[in-house]
Amino acid sequence: MSKRPREGSAGILDATSKKIIEQLQEDGRRPYSTIGRAVGLSEAAVRQRVQRLVESGVVQIVAVTDPLQVGFSRQAMIGIQADGDLETLADRLAALPEVDYVVVTAGSFDILVELVCEDDEHLLKLLNSTIRVLPGVQRTETFVYLKLRKQLYNWGTR
């Protein structure tokens, strides 16, 4: 469930909040004192702003892992053609522990789902026993990742 942003934090971010976000995108462990010097605020003011950004759902500070190095050798994107309520189906897909990305789309597929699995057997079981049997799923197409070439989270605030 997504959090509703408070006015002033998500709807309209001021330049200082954007600079703080950019600092955290470069290094999510950067000390508030260092960020404060970069954006012209005190450590306490940065801490308060970051807390508001997190609470409002604008920012999420997480450790990003390499799936291969933590035991997940298969990643795939699943294109799903569906009928019925897409938001209900998207919520059901988002609840699956293997799923890390769900988007409702326009075009050839109604929903795109990225998932991370231990191996091909895990992927096959997830597709056949879980995803394809969900109400509303009409057709799936699987795009198996052979090699990840680029994945960034620093696209900025502009």
Summary of the structure (lengths in Angstrom):
residues: 158
radius of gyration: 19.1
end to end distance: 25.3
largest distance: 54.3
contacts: 398
relative contact order: 0.15
helix: 37%
strand: 19%
